[in-house]
Amino acid sequence: MYFFNSKNESGLMTGEFNNENFRINGEGIKFNGTINAKSTVILGNWYLQSKNNDWEQFIELKLEKQN
């Protein structure tokens, strides 16, 4: 998939969904989370890679389907 942001950055990302685990990886950014069995809740965290290559939490995410 292709991404862009408000900093005028863009690039390619890959996604993986295995059982309830959901991952997205890009250059310097990644998401690790889960999607519940009913596909109604996504929980996870976005991480940014720092200049020393450590991964730092950027955004904690919870998306829940509303009826």
trRosetta pair geometry for C-beta under 8 A, 3 or more apart (Angstrom, degrees):
i j d omega theta_ij theta_ji phi_ij phi_ji
1 12 7.2 143 76 -157 37 62
1 13 5.2 -27 68 65 89 90
1 14 7.6 152 20 -97 77 23
1 15 6.4 33 1 -16 120 113
1 24 7.9 -41 46 -142 127 113
2 10 7.0 10 179 -176 91 101
2 11 7.5 -172 -149 102 62 25
2 12 6.0 -39 -99 -101 60 61
2 13 7.6 163 -96 19 12 81
3 10 6.4 -177 93 -146 55 58
3 11 6.1 -11 56 60 91 66
3 12 7.7 148 15 -112 81 13
3 13 5.5 42 -15 -11 120 121
3 26 6.5 -42 24 -98 138 159
4 8 7.7 -20 -169 -148 98 27
4 9 6.8 167 -149 88 55 48
4 10 4.1 -13 -97 -97 83 96
5 8 7.6 -58 78 6 66 17
5 9 5.2 1 42 55 103 93
5 10 7.6 -172 12 -74 66 55
11 26 5.8 118 99 -169 121 116
11 27 5.6 -92 168 31 162 111
12 26 6.9 178 98 -127 41 92
13 24 5.5 22 163 178 127 97
13 25 6.3 166 -160 83 79 37
13 26 3.8 -48 -99 -72 92 104
13 29 7.5 -54 -102 85 121 104
14 24 7.2 171 86 -153 41 54
14 25 5.3 -12 58 59 88 91
14 26 7.6 162 16 -74 60 58
15 22 7.5 -14 -169 -170 99 79
15 23 6.9 162 -154 90 53 54
15 24 4.8 -18 -101 -101 81 77
15 25 7.8 174 -82 18 35 66
16 21 7.7 -9 113 114 94 95
16 22 7.5 165 87 -152 56 38
16 23 4.6 -3 56 59 99 100
16 24 7.8 -175 21 -75 66 37
16 25 7.8 19 1 -1 106 104
17 21 7.2 166 -151 88 43 56
17 22 5.3 0 -107 -107 80 74
17 23 7.9 -171 -72 26 42 64
17 35 7.1 -10 -140 21 113 131
18 21 5.1 -13 66 62 81 103
20 34 4.7 24 143 -160 98 98
20 35 5.8 -149 -159 63 68 57
20 36 6.5 15 -142 -116 122 24
20 37 6.6 -54 -88 -64 117 63
21 32 8.0 -27 -164 -163 92 75
21 33 7.8 148 -157 91 52 37
21 34 6.0 -42 -100 -102 42 73
22 31 7.4 -28 121 119 89 107
22 32 7.9 141 85 -162 60 32
22 33 4.9 -26 69 78 101 84
22 34 6.1 150 14 -114 93 16
22 35 5.1 74 -37 -18 132 98
22 42 6.8 -45 49 -141 158 100
22 44 6.7 -103 75 -51 103 150
23 30 7.1 -12 -169 -175 88 101
23 31 6.5 165 -153 87 42 69
23 32 5.7 1 -109 -107 85 61
23 33 7.6 163 -80 30 46 61
24 30 6.4 170 90 -156 62 54
24 31 4.1 26 43 40 101 108
25 29 8.0 154 -160 94 37 57
25 30 4.9 -1 -111 -114 63 99
25 31 8.0 -129 -60 31 42 64
26 29 4.6 -2 66 65 108 92
26 30 6.7 -173 30 -76 65 56
28 48 6.4 11 159 -160 83 70
28 49 4.4 -116 -141 40 59 109
29 46 6.8 -9 -169 -173 96 98
29 47 7.0 162 -153 85 49 55
29 48 5.7 -17 -100 -106 75 63
29 49 7.1 -111 -56 -1 37 87
29 58 7.7 -28 -133 7 92 157
30 46 7.4 165 88 -153 38 55
30 47 5.2 -11 61 56 84 100
30 49 7.9 64 -1 -44 98 96
30 55 7.0 -37 42 -135 117 131
31 44 5.7 70 177 129 90 136
31 45 7.1 179 -146 91 61 38
31 46 5.1 -28 -94 -98 83 67
31 47 7.5 174 -84 15 33 74
31 61 7.6 -9 -145 22 115 144
32 44 5.6 -169 97 -158 42 111
32 45 6.1 -6 58 56 83 82
32 47 7.3 18 5 -6 100 117
33 42 5.9 52 138 178 141 82
33 43 5.5 -178 -160 95 102 45
33 44 1.8 -72 -82 -61 111 134
33 45 6.8 158 -71 14 90 47
33 61 6.7 -49 -89 71 148 112
34 42 7.3 178 87 -148 45 49
34 43 5.4 -3 53 58 88 91
34 44 6.5 158 12 -64 54 96
35 39 5.9 15 163 -118 115 60
35 41 7.2 161 -151 85 50 51
35 42 5.2 -17 -98 -98 78 76
36 39 6.9 -143 74 -52 68 19
36 40 6.0 -38 63 49 120 73
36 41 4.5 42 -2 51 122 96
38 41 7.8 51 66 9 95 83
39 65 7.8 51 121 -26 65 141
40 64 6.6 28 148 -158 81 65
40 65 4.2 -93 -150 30 76 119
41 62 7.2 -19 -165 -165 95 81
41 63 7.0 160 -153 85 46 56
41 64 5.0 -2 -106 -107 83 77
41 65 7.2 -103 -59 8 51 81
42 61 6.8 -26 117 128 97 111
42 62 7.4 166 86 -150 59 34
42 63 4.4 9 50 51 102 103
43 61 7.0 164 -152 94 33 71
43 62 5.4 6 -108 -108 75 76
44 60 8.0 -169 106 -154 33 52
44 61 5.3 -8 66 60 70 106
45 57 5.4 -50 -176 -135 131 100
45 58 7.6 131 173 44 82 65
45 59 6.8 165 -156 85 57 51
45 60 5.4 -26 -103 -106 85 59
45 61 6.7 175 -90 15 29 85
46 57 7.6 101 79 -162 51 58
46 58 4.6 -60 104 68 95 108
46 59 4.1 22 39 47 115 96
46 61 6.6 73 -19 -25 92 119
47 55 4.3 21 166 -180 138 105
47 56 6.3 147 -158 69 82 32
47 57 5.8 -51 -101 -99 78 39
47 58 5.8 155 -122 0 20 96
48 55 7.4 153 76 -153 28 61
48 56 5.7 -27 64 63 79 89
48 58 4.6 87 -14 -64 98 128
49 53 6.1 -14 -174 -142 107 41
49 54 7.3 156 -153 79 61 31
49 55 5.7 -38 -96 -96 65 65
49 56 7.7 141 -113 16 16 78
50 53 6.8 -54 70 17 72 13
50 54 4.9 -1 36 58 118 82
50 55 7.6 -160 1 -86 84 15
50 56 5.4 68 -45 -13 107 119
57 60 7.0 18 177 -58 122 81
